[in-house]
Each structure stands twice: as structure tokens, then as C-alpha cells.
Amino acid sequence: MSLFTACSKTEKVKTGLAVVPSTSGKTKDAGEEDGLAQFDQTAVAVLVDSKGVIRNCAIDVMQSKINFNAAGEITTDMAETFDSKHVLGDAYGMKGASPIGKEWNEQANALAEYVTGKTLAEVKGIAIDGGYPTEEDLKSSVTMNIADMITAIEKAVNNAQDLGASADDKLGLGIVSNLGKSKNASDEGDGLAQAYTHYAAVSLDKDSKITSSIIDASQGNVNFSVEGKVTVIAEEIQTKNELGDGYGMKGASPIGKEWFEQAKAFADYITGKKVADVSGIALDGGKATDEDLTSSVTVTITDFIGAVERAAAAAK
């Protein structure tokens, strides 16, 4: 009997969330055609038991694409929001080019199922060549590059925490992304293409109540000149949770709390609630107005809520 099947369904498990954000190699200058700032964000949520076995896994990728022209003007609608590959589903368009006729979300689900029941050591031992799986039992359902997914799984397992989830809970991963503080270039300085992305891992019990939650965010930046030439690309992107005190919000916070502390407070606040309760949190300009929440969370939480809603909708 495997460790996976031997575990009790009522066993408490740890919840983990990890992101591998990067600026895509497809980022390019504007010329006759618009320039592009592309950000690829690979996210993984896991439930891990006391023996280190992955009990549930969710994998998704957000590609945020921001265009700008040779006059240094952003041509993507500033109100644009991006959909993850899972949300896009068949619209992502991988199936036609896939040697196994499988869409991206189908392959991501297959990888998540493949690693469920395995330890981290077993996942890290998956044979890959140039990022592509070589094991026959995996190649039949997954033929895309999985290098960043394996890295994200490792990070998620290693940072998993006891937050109240049980082994038989559903697990969901939600991602929302927009243009953040993107702006045109001008005589005063370079323009900015910013992908501002929020992530939520959520576990749900049989009554659809949230048993654990983790919130994180990343800001990917590409600067460009008034001629539409890329001037600065963020080489290494860390999430706000990873930045910790280094994000630098505490000094400006009216409650003296850093971003990661407020994200954790929000996650704790919604634990035990249903998603409808989270959607119904009173807001003013994107900020909470309930006193029991404003004492610990003063940042804008619109995208926190949006990511939680998407996570719950995807939970399995």
C-alpha cells in the first residue's frame, strides 16, 4: 500500500504556494511593429502530508503581455486584465500543435495528477531533457516544458505550512493580473510596462468553507524609451512574500504592517468563511471598511478577492 492511500482522509496537511515569475525572452523593442513586454508566471499550490507526500496539486501559468509602440506609448488597454492558461482553456491554442493532441490545461492537470502521491524527492527525480519529460508514463500525457513547474512544486512543498487544511479538502489556485502602474515614456523619463499579478491558494472542505489560504503577488517591470526601445528588464523577480520586509511598505503603512503581514492577516480572516462571504467583504476604493479587517489590512484587496474567487472556482 502506498503512503498516499495509507494516509487517513481526516489527516491534517500543510498548504504551500510558490511562484516562479520571469520576464520572457520574447520581450522586444518596438519598430514597425509594436514592442512587447511579456511576463511568464508559473504558480503551484500543494497540500502535503506529514510524510512529505503531495496529497493535492494545482499548476497554472499566467502570461501577461503588454505592448508599446515606437513613440514610447503603451498600446495595450490600461484597463486590460489577463487570463491564466487554465482560464483560457482551449482558447490558449496548444492542442493543434501538440504531438499528443492535448491542450495546455489538460497537460498541466496531468502533471499535477502525476506528482500527487509522490514525495518531493520523487518529483525532483522526474527525468527531463531540455525541460521536457522523457519518462514514457509521463510523456503520454505531458509533452510541454515542465522545468519551471518542477521548480515551483519544490518551492511550494518546501514552504508549506500548517494552516488548517485536511487531506480530503479540495485545493484551488487562482491568478489575476493587470497592468499595475504601467505608463508611457515621456521627456521626463522612460515608460513602464508592469505586470501586477496576484495569486491565491485556497483549500475548501466538504461544506465549501475555506480551511486554509495563502495570498501572494509579484510585480514584473520592463522600462522602455520614447523611441520604444527596451532599456531595463527586471532580471530577477521576487514575489512580495519572498521580499518580506525588503518590500518596504511598513514605514508608509498606517498600521505599521508590511505587505506580507497584511496578506497573511487577510488569509487568516477569510479562513472559515465561504467564498460568497469573501466576495461580500465591504470595500471602498478597493480597501476594506469592516473594522475587524481594517485593523490588520489596509492595502487594496480587490485582487486578493479576485484571486480567491478564481481559486475556489478551480478547486478540485
Backbone bond lengths (Angstrom), bond angles and torsions (degrees), N, CA, C in turn:
res aa  C-N    CA-C-N  psi(-1)  N-CA   C-N-CA  omega(-1)  CA-C   N-CA-C  phi
1 M - - - 1.476 - - 1.525 109.15 -
2 S 1.351 117.26 133.99 1.457 120.48 -178.37 1.517 110.84 -74.60
3 L 1.332 115.15 161.85 1.462 119.75 175.62 1.512 110.22 -59.54
4 F 1.351 115.64 -35.05 1.467 120.01 -177.07 1.517 111.63 -63.38
5 T 1.359 116.12 -47.69 1.458 118.50 -176.67 1.519 111.93 -77.69
6 A 1.339 116.49 -20.79 1.455 119.31 -178.43 1.518 113.05 -77.32
7 C 1.323 116.63 -21.23 1.467 119.96 -176.30 1.525 110.98 -69.42
8 S 1.266 115.87 143.27 1.457 121.25 176.64 1.511 110.60 -71.39
9 K 1.335 116.40 141.46 1.459 120.24 -179.20 1.524 112.34 -66.88
10 T 1.313 116.11 -20.65 1.456 118.67 -179.07 1.528 112.03 -92.56
11 E 1.298 117.01 2.88 1.462 120.82 -177.80 1.523 111.05 -64.08
12 K 1.324 116.09 138.44 1.456 120.98 174.56 1.522 109.44 -75.29
13 V 1.313 115.91 140.95 1.464 121.13 -178.99 1.526 109.80 -129.88
14 K 1.318 114.95 163.23 1.464 121.15 177.48 1.529 109.86 -90.18
15 T 1.337 115.36 149.65 1.467 121.72 177.72 1.522 108.92 -110.75
16 G 1.328 115.97 132.64 1.462 120.30 179.29 1.513 111.80 -130.45
17 L 1.320 116.02 147.22 1.462 123.14 175.47 1.514 108.04 -137.70
18 A 1.311 116.68 133.81 1.461 120.15 177.38 1.523 110.08 -143.43
19 V 1.326 114.85 150.88 1.453 121.64 -179.73 1.530 108.89 -131.61
20 V 1.318 115.93 137.48 1.463 121.84 171.14 1.529 106.22 -116.44
21 P 1.354 116.22 89.66 1.466 119.11 -178.69 1.533 110.69 -90.94
22 S 1.324 116.60 145.00 1.459 119.40 178.77 1.521 110.22 -153.43
23 T 1.325 114.79 159.33 1.458 121.01 172.54 1.522 107.54 -91.11
24 S 1.312 117.13 122.35 1.456 121.29 -173.28 1.520 112.13 -65.79
25 G 1.319 115.46 149.79 1.457 121.34 173.42 1.516 112.46 -67.34
26 K 1.329 116.77 -6.85 1.470 120.42 178.80 1.522 112.49 -84.40
27 T 1.346 117.24 -4.03 1.466 120.62 176.18 1.527 108.92 -60.99
28 K 1.342 117.54 134.92 1.471 120.21 -174.60 1.521 111.27 -151.76
29 D 1.342 115.30 160.03 1.464 122.78 176.35 1.522 110.51 -68.25
30 A 1.339 114.78 157.89 1.462 120.66 169.85 1.521 108.91 -81.87
31 G 1.317 116.10 151.54 1.463 122.90 176.57 1.508 106.81 -152.73
32 E 1.318 116.13 -125.08 1.462 119.07 173.18 1.522 109.81 -65.27
33 E 1.318 114.81 -31.06 1.462 120.72 174.21 1.522 109.50 -106.99
34 D 1.326 115.81 160.19 1.465 120.04 179.02 1.523 111.47 -59.85
35 G 1.335 114.94 149.32 1.452 120.57 171.30 1.515 109.53 -78.06
36 L 1.320 115.41 171.67 1.462 120.30 -175.86 1.522 110.56 -142.19
37 A 1.326 115.65 132.88 1.463 122.29 166.51 1.525 105.66 -113.40
38 Q 1.324 116.56 113.12 1.463 120.40 -178.24 1.521 109.67 -117.36
39 F 1.317 114.49 132.32 1.461 121.49 -179.93 1.524 108.66 -121.12
40 D 1.327 116.63 127.55 1.463 122.85 179.52 1.520 108.55 -110.57
41 Q 1.326 116.29 119.48 1.467 120.94 -176.16 1.522 109.71 -121.07
42 T 1.331 115.78 108.38 1.462 121.82 179.90 1.525 108.44 -93.69
43 A 1.317 116.44 123.58 1.470 120.95 -177.61 1.526 110.32 -124.39
44 V 1.330 115.01 145.21 1.465 121.78 178.62 1.522 109.03 -137.65
45 A 1.326 115.74 136.84 1.466 122.13 170.57 1.519 107.55 -118.02
46 V 1.340 116.59 142.65 1.465 120.69 -179.78 1.523 110.75 -139.81
47 L 1.332 114.89 155.33 1.457 123.37 163.42 1.527 105.77 -115.53
48 V 1.329 116.92 129.13 1.462 122.13 -174.31 1.524 109.40 -127.72
49 D 1.341 116.76 132.22 1.458 119.54 -178.00 1.531 111.98 -87.05
50 S 1.313 115.56 -179.02 1.465 121.24 -174.54 1.523 112.78 -67.53
51 K 1.317 117.56 -17.52 1.462 121.65 178.72 1.528 111.56 -94.25
52 G 1.334 115.61 4.34 1.456 119.36 179.66 1.509 114.12 81.36
53 V 1.325 116.39 15.49 1.461 121.06 179.47 1.529 109.61 -91.05
54 I 1.318 116.21 132.80 1.468 121.27 177.59 1.523 107.97 -73.23
55 R 1.325 116.49 119.61 1.464 121.62 -178.16 1.524 112.52 -95.59
56 N 1.314 116.63 -22.58 1.467 121.47 177.78 1.512 107.33 -158.88
57 C 1.314 116.23 150.51 1.464 120.39 -177.01 1.521 109.50 -150.52
58 A 1.312 115.96 140.58 1.465 122.17 175.20 1.519 108.00 -133.10
59 I 1.327 116.61 134.95 1.465 122.63 -176.72 1.521 108.84 -128.42
60 D 1.323 116.39 135.21 1.464 120.04 176.31 1.527 108.93 -150.96
61 V 1.314 115.77 160.90 1.469 122.46 177.02 1.516 108.79 -135.60
62 M 1.319 115.39 134.21 1.458 122.04 173.32 1.524 108.75 -108.36
63 Q 1.317 116.59 125.42 1.461 121.68 171.84 1.524 107.43 -108.97
64 S 1.327 115.60 111.36 1.462 120.79 178.62 1.521 107.87 -102.02
65 K 1.338 116.72 119.10 1.463 121.55 -175.62 1.525 110.12 -117.98
66 I 1.329 115.88 121.09 1.465 121.83 -177.86 1.524 108.25 -121.99
67 N 1.330 115.71 123.80 1.463 121.30 -179.83 1.522 112.20 -99.95
68 F 1.330 116.37 151.17 1.465 122.98 175.28 1.529 107.52 -146.55
69 N 1.339 116.04 153.83 1.464 119.23 -174.72 1.529 112.54 -102.90
70 A 1.326 115.47 -176.67 1.461 121.36 -175.75 1.524 112.52 -75.23
71 A 1.331 116.90 -1.59 1.468 121.08 173.59 1.526 110.54 -100.51
72 G 1.322 116.69 7.93 1.462 120.52 178.84 1.509 113.94 75.67
73 E 1.345 116.30 24.62 1.472 120.78 -178.81 1.525 110.50 -109.59
74 I 1.314 115.70 134.77 1.463 120.15 175.87 1.528 108.72 -70.92
75 T 1.329 116.05 126.88 1.461 120.40 -178.15 1.530 112.39 -101.91
76 T 1.317 117.36 -15.00 1.467 120.43 171.94 1.522 108.71 -71.38
77 D 1.310 116.69 137.20 1.466 121.36 178.71 1.528 109.02 -55.53
78 M 1.342 116.32 126.01 1.464 120.40 -177.87 1.530 112.25 -62.77
79 A 1.324 117.11 -18.83 1.465 120.92 178.68 1.530 111.99 -92.50
80 E 1.340 116.42 3.75 1.460 120.72 -177.49 1.532 111.73 -61.91
81 T 1.313 116.09 140.24 1.466 121.82 169.52 1.519 107.12 -120.82
82 F 1.322 115.50 150.73 1.454 120.62 -174.59 1.529 110.91 -108.61
83 D 1.317 115.39 148.73 1.467 120.98 176.92 1.525 109.42 -104.87
84 S 1.327 116.04 142.03 1.460 120.69 177.01 1.531 109.29 -72.18
85 K 1.329 115.58 168.86 1.459 119.93 -179.55 1.526 111.40 -64.00
86 H 1.324 116.94 -33.11 1.465 119.04 177.41 1.521 110.86 -67.15
87 V 1.324 116.32 -43.04 1.463 119.83 -179.70 1.534 110.31 -66.11
88 L 1.322 117.18 -37.38 1.467 120.99 178.35 1.521 111.82 -64.96
89 G 1.326 116.62 -34.73 1.464 119.64 178.87 1.516 112.35 57.65
90 D 1.323 116.73 -130.05 1.464 120.93 -178.65 1.527 112.31 -62.85
91 A 1.326 116.78 -23.62 1.464 120.38 -178.77 1.528 112.40 -67.68
92 Y 1.330 117.12 -16.76 1.464 118.64 177.85 1.524 110.38 -64.93
93 G 1.318 117.70 -34.47 1.453 121.36 170.45 1.511 116.82 85.04
94 M 1.339 117.51 29.15 1.469 119.38 177.44 1.526 112.08 -85.20
95 K 1.317 117.65 -26.51 1.460 121.67 -169.52 1.526 112.93 -54.47
96 G 1.322 116.53 -43.24 1.462 120.04 -177.11 1.510 113.40 -64.01
97 A 1.340 116.56 -30.57 1.467 120.70 -178.76 1.518 112.56 -94.78
98 S 1.325 117.38 -5.81 1.464 121.66 -176.31 1.525 110.89 -78.67
99 P 1.334 117.35 131.26 1.471 119.64 178.42 1.518 112.95 -66.42
100 I 1.352 116.54 -15.77 1.471 119.78 178.37 1.528 111.19 -111.29
101 G 1.346 116.76 6.46 1.458 120.93 177.05 1.503 114.60 64.52
102 K 1.352 116.65 32.93 1.453 121.73 -178.41 1.530 110.43 -115.77
103 E 1.341 115.61 135.55 1.463 121.40 177.71 1.533 109.58 -73.13
104 W 1.359 116.32 163.35 1.466 120.85 -177.28 1.522 111.24 -56.24
105 N 1.319 117.65 -47.69 1.463 119.55 -176.68 1.524 111.98 -64.23
106 E 1.327 117.25 -31.99 1.459 120.30 177.09 1.529 110.58 -67.18
107 Q 1.327 116.05 -40.37 1.459 119.81 179.99 1.532 111.32 -71.00
108 A 1.334 116.76 -38.15 1.467 119.99 177.53 1.520 110.44 -64.01
109 N 1.326 116.60 -41.18 1.468 119.99 177.17 1.528 110.79 -64.12
110 A 1.324 116.02 -38.18 1.463 119.88 179.46 1.526 110.95 -65.23
111 L 1.331 116.95 -40.14 1.466 119.65 177.86 1.524 110.10 -66.30
112 A 1.341 117.08 -42.20 1.468 120.75 179.17 1.530 110.41 -60.00
113 E 1.314 117.05 -41.53 1.467 120.72 178.34 1.536 110.71 -68.11
114 Y 1.331 116.21 -36.29 1.470 121.09 -178.41 1.523 111.43 -64.93
115 V 1.336 117.04 -38.29 1.467 119.28 -177.56 1.530 111.88 -84.76
116 T 1.332 117.48 -15.76 1.463 120.34 177.36 1.529 108.98 -67.47
117 G 1.330 115.02 129.04 1.454 120.14 -175.60 1.509 112.88 96.42
118 K 1.336 116.54 -3.13 1.456 121.25 -179.91 1.532 110.69 -107.97
119 T 1.314 115.81 157.74 1.459 121.80 171.94 1.522 108.88 -86.66
120 L 1.318 116.26 167.80 1.455 120.11 178.22 1.525 110.83 -60.93
121 A 1.318 117.41 -40.31 1.462 120.71 179.29 1.530 110.51 -58.94
122 E 1.329 116.76 -38.92 1.467 120.29 178.88 1.525 111.06 -69.30
123 V 1.325 116.48 -38.13 1.466 120.07 178.61 1.532 110.39 -66.05
124 K 1.323 116.20 -44.39 1.465 119.97 179.36 1.525 111.57 -66.18
125 G 1.317 116.20 -20.22 1.453 120.73 179.35 1.519 114.22 -85.55
126 I 1.339 117.36 -1.37 1.465 120.07 178.18 1.532 108.76 -61.33
127 A 1.314 116.49 126.55 1.469 121.47 -177.46 1.526 110.44 -74.48
128 I 1.331 115.75 126.42 1.458 121.38 176.96 1.521 109.19 -133.50
129 D 1.317 116.01 155.02 1.461 122.75 177.16 1.519 107.18 -134.13
130 G 1.349 115.52 111.44 1.459 119.07 -175.42 1.508 112.55 65.01
131 G 1.332 116.11 24.95 1.465 121.60 -179.77 1.509 114.09 92.86
132 Y 1.349 116.93 -9.31 1.466 121.13 -176.88 1.532 110.60 -99.76
133 P 1.332 117.61 137.83 1.470 120.05 -178.56 1.521 112.08 -65.31
134 T 1.331 115.32 143.69 1.463 120.46 178.80 1.525 112.33 -115.98
135 E 1.337 117.49 -9.68 1.464 120.21 179.68 1.531 109.95 -73.03
136 E 1.308 116.48 130.75 1.468 121.29 -174.45 1.525 112.34 -59.10
137 D 1.345 117.41 -39.00 1.462 119.39 -176.80 1.521 112.03 -71.71
138 L 1.333 117.74 -15.31 1.463 121.02 176.40 1.523 111.21 -100.31
139 K 1.316 116.90 -36.39 1.472 121.11 -179.24 1.520 112.99 -60.55
140 S 1.315 116.87 -24.11 1.464 119.81 -179.25 1.516 112.68 -68.71
141 S 1.362 115.84 -19.57 1.467 119.44 -178.15 1.527 113.50 -127.33
142 V 1.333 116.99 -12.33 1.472 120.96 -178.59 1.522 109.36 -138.40
143 T 1.337 116.73 115.10 1.465 120.36 178.97 1.525 112.32 -121.83
144 M 1.338 117.95 2.75 1.464 120.53 -179.01 1.531 110.44 -88.53
145 N 1.333 115.68 169.06 1.466 121.58 178.94 1.533 109.31 -68.19
146 I 1.326 117.06 124.84 1.469 120.83 -175.84 1.529 112.52 -117.72
147 A 1.328 117.65 11.40 1.467 120.75 -175.18 1.527 111.57 -57.78
148 D 1.352 117.56 -50.13 1.466 120.10 -179.40 1.526 111.52 -67.32
149 M 1.316 116.95 -29.53 1.457 120.09 178.77 1.531 110.48 -67.97
150 I 1.327 116.39 -42.01 1.467 120.07 177.38 1.526 110.01 -63.59
151 T 1.342 116.56 -42.09 1.467 120.49 177.53 1.521 110.99 -60.32
152 A 1.342 116.24 -43.41 1.466 120.60 -179.34 1.527 111.16 -67.80
153 I 1.320 117.68 -37.72 1.468 120.45 176.64 1.523 109.62 -61.29
154 E 1.331 116.18 -44.97 1.466 120.08 179.53 1.526 110.85 -59.63
155 K 1.329 117.08 -46.33 1.462 120.63 179.71 1.522 111.17 -63.06
156 A 1.332 116.58 -41.61 1.472 120.52 -177.97 1.524 111.27 -65.35
157 V 1.335 117.23 -42.35 1.464 120.33 178.71 1.528 110.00 -65.21
158 N 1.325 116.26 -42.53 1.470 119.80 -176.77 1.526 113.06 -68.73
159 N 1.344 117.71 -28.37 1.470 118.46 -179.77 1.526 113.41 -101.07
160 A 1.337 116.99 7.65 1.466 120.28 -178.52 1.528 111.24 -61.59
161 Q 1.344 114.81 142.12 1.467 121.36 -175.75 1.530 111.22 -128.38
162 D 1.312 115.11 155.49 1.464 121.19 172.60 1.528 108.43 -76.36
163 L 1.325 116.22 103.27 1.463 120.75 -176.58 1.522 112.65 -121.12
164 G 1.353 117.25 0.32 1.457 119.52 176.50 1.509 115.80 116.29
165 A 1.333 118.10 -2.07 1.466 120.45 -178.82 1.522 111.20 -74.60
166 S 1.325 114.88 154.36 1.468 121.89 174.74 1.525 109.45 -115.28
167 A 1.318 115.54 160.03 1.459 121.00 -173.32 1.526 113.04 -62.91
168 D 1.325 117.93 -27.12 1.462 119.76 -178.22 1.524 112.76 -95.50
169 D 1.333 117.65 7.73 1.463 120.60 176.47 1.523 110.83 -70.31
170 K 1.308 115.48 152.52 1.458 120.85 168.39 1.535 108.43 -75.01
171 L 1.328 116.03 154.59 1.467 121.22 178.33 1.514 109.49 -129.56
172 G 1.337 115.61 132.34 1.454 120.24 178.42 1.511 112.10 -129.83
173 L 1.318 115.68 151.18 1.469 123.41 177.50 1.516 107.82 -127.07
174 G 1.331 116.68 125.95 1.457 120.47 179.77 1.515 111.40 -125.93
175 I 1.334 116.45 141.99 1.465 121.92 -179.36 1.524 109.11 -135.38
176 V 1.330 116.15 134.08 1.464 121.56 171.90 1.519 108.14 -129.68
177 S 1.333 116.78 143.11 1.463 120.22 -175.94 1.520 110.54 -145.40
178 N 1.330 115.80 143.37 1.460 121.23 178.12 1.532 109.99 -146.15
179 L 1.328 116.23 -170.64 1.464 120.84 -174.30 1.521 113.90 -87.80
180 G 1.324 117.83 2.47 1.458 121.20 174.37 1.524 113.63 49.13
181 K 1.332 115.78 -123.21 1.465 121.60 -178.00 1.527 112.22 -99.74
182 S 1.321 117.14 27.66 1.455 121.06 179.02 1.527 110.86 -55.30
183 K 1.326 116.26 144.93 1.476 120.33 -178.98 1.522 110.12 -153.75
184 N 1.341 115.48 159.03 1.457 121.84 177.20 1.519 111.27 -72.45
185 A 1.321 116.02 155.94 1.464 120.59 170.59 1.536 108.40 -75.88
186 S 1.324 116.17 155.60 1.463 121.04 179.46 1.518 108.67 -154.37
187 D 1.334 116.10 -179.33 1.462 120.25 176.76 1.521 111.36 -63.48
188 E 1.326 116.76 -20.77 1.460 120.98 -179.76 1.534 113.05 -81.15
189 G 1.333 116.53 -16.80 1.458 117.40 -179.45 1.518 113.16 163.00
190 D 1.330 114.66 175.58 1.463 121.13 -179.08 1.523 111.65 -64.57
191 G 1.311 114.28 156.73 1.446 120.89 172.07 1.528 110.25 -81.25
192 L 1.316 115.66 168.80 1.456 121.40 -178.64 1.524 110.04 -134.69
193 A 1.327 115.48 126.43 1.460 121.52 168.81 1.522 106.25 -105.85
194 Q 1.319 115.97 112.14 1.464 120.28 -176.56 1.522 110.94 -121.12
195 A 1.314 115.30 123.83 1.466 121.03 171.33 1.523 107.14 -95.81
196 Y 1.322 115.72 111.19 1.465 121.28 -179.73 1.526 106.36 -104.88
197 T 1.311 115.59 112.58 1.457 120.99 -169.37 1.521 111.02 -124.92
198 H 1.333 116.38 134.00 1.461 122.39 177.39 1.526 109.81 -114.26
199 Y 1.328 115.29 145.53 1.455 122.94 -176.68 1.531 109.35 -128.70
200 A 1.321 115.85 143.74 1.464 119.87 175.21 1.521 109.43 -139.65
201 A 1.333 115.70 130.38 1.467 122.16 168.38 1.517 106.53 -105.86
202 V 1.324 116.58 130.63 1.467 121.44 -176.20 1.522 109.71 -137.44
203 S 1.319 116.93 130.82 1.467 121.08 170.88 1.522 108.29 -106.97
204 L 1.335 115.11 145.06 1.464 121.73 -175.36 1.516 110.03 -131.17
205 D 1.339 116.43 136.70 1.462 119.50 178.11 1.527 110.76 -85.53
206 K 1.322 116.09 -175.86 1.471 121.02 -176.57 1.522 112.86 -64.52
207 D 1.339 116.87 -19.30 1.461 120.88 177.61 1.528 111.93 -95.64
208 S 1.339 115.95 10.77 1.482 123.59 179.40 1.517 112.93 66.16
209 K 1.332 116.52 23.78 1.457 120.53 173.66 1.528 109.84 -90.71
210 I 1.318 115.01 143.45 1.459 120.66 179.35 1.523 109.07 -72.41
211 T 1.336 115.88 123.49 1.465 120.38 -180.00 1.528 112.03 -101.67
212 S 1.332 116.68 -21.37 1.465 120.86 175.22 1.519 108.53 -160.17
213 S 1.321 115.01 155.29 1.460 119.29 -179.50 1.522 110.16 -157.00
214 I 1.316 115.31 143.74 1.469 122.18 173.06 1.523 107.65 -133.13
215 I 1.316 115.68 133.95 1.463 122.76 178.58 1.524 109.00 -117.13
216 D 1.331 116.90 136.98 1.464 120.90 175.23 1.528 108.70 -146.05
217 A 1.322 116.71 170.77 1.465 121.68 179.64 1.511 109.44 -153.91
218 S 1.328 115.97 156.27 1.463 121.18 174.64 1.522 109.12 -139.44
219 Q 1.327 115.04 152.23 1.456 121.88 176.72 1.521 108.23 -126.95
220 G 1.328 115.63 109.49 1.457 120.62 176.83 1.511 109.64 -97.81
221 N 1.328 117.41 130.43 1.464 121.74 -174.22 1.526 112.63 -123.46
222 V 1.323 115.48 135.07 1.466 122.72 169.36 1.529 107.41 -130.81
223 N 1.325 116.36 126.81 1.467 120.86 177.22 1.529 110.16 -99.09
224 F 1.328 115.54 149.36 1.465 120.50 -179.82 1.531 109.47 -145.10
225 S 1.326 115.97 154.16 1.474 122.25 -174.65 1.524 111.48 -87.53
226 V 1.327 115.43 176.76 1.471 120.43 177.52 1.529 111.20 -68.11
227 E 1.322 117.09 -12.90 1.465 120.84 173.93 1.528 112.33 -93.25
228 G 1.341 115.70 2.12 1.456 119.68 179.39 1.518 113.88 78.59
229 K 1.340 116.57 21.97 1.460 120.76 178.37 1.530 109.64 -96.95
230 V 1.323 116.19 133.79 1.457 120.60 177.79 1.526 109.46 -66.08
231 T 1.334 116.45 127.26 1.469 120.84 -177.69 1.523 112.74 -109.79
232 V 1.320 116.95 -35.48 1.465 120.73 -179.77 1.526 109.00 -141.38
233 I 1.331 115.29 131.38 1.460 121.39 173.73 1.523 107.61 -119.79
234 A 1.319 116.57 128.42 1.466 120.26 177.10 1.524 108.49 -64.96
235 E 1.333 116.17 110.64 1.459 120.28 -176.10 1.528 111.94 -71.96
236 E 1.320 116.44 -40.47 1.461 120.63 -178.86 1.518 109.04 -127.00
237 I 1.306 116.22 122.04 1.459 121.42 -179.30 1.516 108.67 -110.20
238 Q 1.327 115.93 122.72 1.455 121.09 174.79 1.520 108.74 -107.80
239 T 1.316 116.57 148.64 1.455 119.51 175.24 1.528 108.85 -75.11
240 K 1.320 115.47 166.88 1.463 119.39 -179.87 1.525 111.96 -66.07
241 N 1.317 117.37 -34.88 1.464 118.80 175.51 1.519 111.21 -64.57
242 E 1.327 116.51 -38.91 1.458 120.50 178.68 1.531 110.98 -67.96
243 L 1.312 116.84 -37.56 1.468 120.56 178.90 1.521 111.47 -66.31
244 G 1.329 117.01 -33.21 1.463 120.81 178.76 1.519 111.93 57.50
245 D 1.332 116.42 -131.56 1.461 120.65 179.16 1.521 112.05 -63.17
246 G 1.340 116.70 -20.88 1.454 120.85 -179.62 1.518 113.87 -67.25
247 Y 1.351 116.87 -14.80 1.468 118.63 177.81 1.525 111.02 -67.11
248 G 1.339 116.24 -32.86 1.459 120.49 171.68 1.501 117.14 83.89
249 M 1.322 118.12 29.38 1.460 120.66 179.21 1.525 112.65 -88.53
250 K 1.319 116.96 -26.38 1.465 120.97 -169.71 1.521 113.33 -52.89
251 G 1.341 116.96 -43.70 1.466 120.53 -177.41 1.511 113.60 -63.35
252 A 1.339 116.48 -30.60 1.465 120.69 -178.53 1.524 112.75 -95.19
253 S 1.322 117.12 -5.44 1.463 120.75 -176.79 1.526 111.01 -78.37
254 P 1.340 117.48 132.41 1.476 119.76 178.65 1.524 112.66 -66.70
255 I 1.339 116.66 -15.84 1.463 119.44 178.06 1.536 111.04 -111.91
256 G 1.334 116.63 6.45 1.463 120.40 177.29 1.509 114.32 65.45
257 K 1.338 117.31 32.32 1.462 121.70 -178.09 1.526 110.24 -116.74
258 E 1.333 115.82 135.83 1.458 121.52 177.12 1.530 109.51 -72.97
259 W 1.348 116.52 163.17 1.472 120.95 -176.88 1.517 111.46 -56.33
260 F 1.335 117.46 -47.84 1.461 119.62 -176.29 1.524 111.74 -64.00
261 E 1.330 117.29 -29.93 1.461 120.71 177.48 1.529 110.39 -69.53
262 Q 1.328 115.83 -38.95 1.457 119.79 179.57 1.531 111.14 -72.01
263 A 1.344 117.39 -36.60 1.460 120.53 176.86 1.526 110.31 -64.00
264 K 1.331 116.31 -39.96 1.466 120.82 177.90 1.530 110.29 -66.13
265 A 1.335 117.19 -40.37 1.461 120.91 179.16 1.531 110.71 -63.42
266 F 1.331 116.57 -39.12 1.467 120.17 177.57 1.528 110.05 -65.19
267 A 1.336 116.21 -44.64 1.466 119.93 179.54 1.524 111.04 -60.59
268 D 1.324 116.61 -40.71 1.469 120.07 177.39 1.525 110.98 -65.66
269 Y 1.311 116.23 -38.26 1.466 121.58 -177.71 1.524 111.84 -63.42
270 I 1.346 117.09 -38.25 1.467 118.96 -175.99 1.530 112.59 -85.94
271 T 1.331 117.43 -11.50 1.462 120.09 178.16 1.534 109.72 -65.53
272 G 1.318 116.09 130.10 1.459 121.76 -175.75 1.517 112.89 95.76
273 K 1.337 116.34 -9.69 1.465 120.52 179.20 1.524 110.48 -99.77
274 K 1.318 115.70 162.87 1.453 121.58 171.25 1.525 108.85 -90.25
275 V 1.319 115.39 160.71 1.468 119.37 -176.71 1.526 110.97 -61.52
276 A 1.325 117.66 -34.32 1.468 120.48 177.53 1.525 110.89 -59.93
277 D 1.337 116.33 -35.16 1.464 120.38 177.73 1.526 110.52 -67.41
278 V 1.336 115.39 -38.70 1.469 119.96 179.13 1.525 109.90 -66.85
279 S 1.327 115.93 -43.77 1.472 120.17 178.76 1.525 111.18 -62.22
280 G 1.329 116.25 -26.93 1.465 120.84 -176.94 1.513 114.63 -90.12
281 I 1.343 118.52 4.64 1.464 120.47 178.07 1.526 109.52 -59.15
282 A 1.316 116.75 129.13 1.471 121.45 -177.67 1.525 110.20 -70.08
283 L 1.353 114.99 131.53 1.458 121.48 -178.51 1.515 111.15 -127.81
284 D 1.313 114.76 152.86 1.455 122.13 171.55 1.521 106.40 -137.56
285 G 1.333 115.74 108.61 1.460 119.36 -176.66 1.519 112.29 65.57
286 G 1.325 116.15 28.86 1.457 120.78 178.79 1.509 114.36 87.30
287 K 1.341 117.40 -3.26 1.463 121.16 -179.51 1.527 110.25 -108.81
288 A 1.329 115.12 145.86 1.461 120.25 -178.34 1.520 111.07 -65.48
289 T 1.317 115.59 148.75 1.465 120.98 177.95 1.526 112.34 -115.10
290 D 1.349 117.51 -15.17 1.468 120.25 179.15 1.528 109.56 -67.84
291 E 1.327 117.08 129.88 1.456 120.86 -175.85 1.521 112.80 -62.50
292 D 1.329 116.31 -32.60 1.461 118.25 -179.24 1.528 112.01 -71.24
293 L 1.345 117.12 -12.33 1.464 121.10 175.91 1.526 111.65 -106.43
294 T 1.316 117.87 -35.30 1.468 120.76 -177.74 1.530 112.28 -67.92
295 S 1.319 117.32 -18.28 1.463 119.56 177.87 1.527 111.98 -69.93
296 S 1.348 116.42 -19.42 1.469 119.80 -177.95 1.524 113.77 -127.80
297 V 1.332 117.24 -10.69 1.462 121.04 -177.80 1.527 109.47 -138.57
298 T 1.321 116.13 112.49 1.470 120.40 178.56 1.524 112.21 -119.22
299 V 1.354 117.56 -1.75 1.464 120.41 177.92 1.528 109.13 -77.48
300 T 1.326 116.19 164.01 1.456 121.47 174.53 1.523 109.41 -66.23
301 I 1.327 116.94 129.91 1.466 120.20 -174.62 1.530 113.08 -118.21
302 T 1.322 117.36 11.53 1.467 119.92 179.72 1.522 111.11 -54.32
303 D 1.330 117.01 -46.99 1.460 120.09 -178.51 1.521 112.73 -77.29
304 F 1.328 117.76 -23.26 1.472 120.07 170.31 1.533 108.17 -57.67
305 I 1.330 114.26 -50.94 1.461 120.42 -176.74 1.525 110.51 -64.45
306 G 1.339 116.67 -43.79 1.459 120.55 179.34 1.519 112.45 -59.91
307 A 1.333 117.16 -40.48 1.463 120.77 179.32 1.521 111.16 -68.49
308 V 1.335 116.81 -38.74 1.467 120.51 177.61 1.531 110.28 -64.53
309 E 1.320 117.28 -42.28 1.465 120.80 178.88 1.532 110.86 -60.38
310 R 1.328 115.76 -42.73 1.469 118.86 179.51 1.527 111.10 -68.34
311 A 1.324 116.18 -38.18 1.468 119.86 178.83 1.521 110.85 -62.14
312 A 1.314 116.26 -44.94 1.463 120.68 -179.32 1.525 111.20 -64.88
313 A 1.332 116.18 -38.95 1.451 119.95 -179.67 1.539 111.93 -66.47
314 A 1.338 116.16 -28.24 1.463 120.87 -178.49 1.523 113.68 -93.92
315 A 1.340 116.69 -5.23 1.462 120.75 -171.55 1.533 111.87 -61.45
316 K 1.336 114.20 140.27 1.465 120.24 178.23 1.531 109.37 -151.38
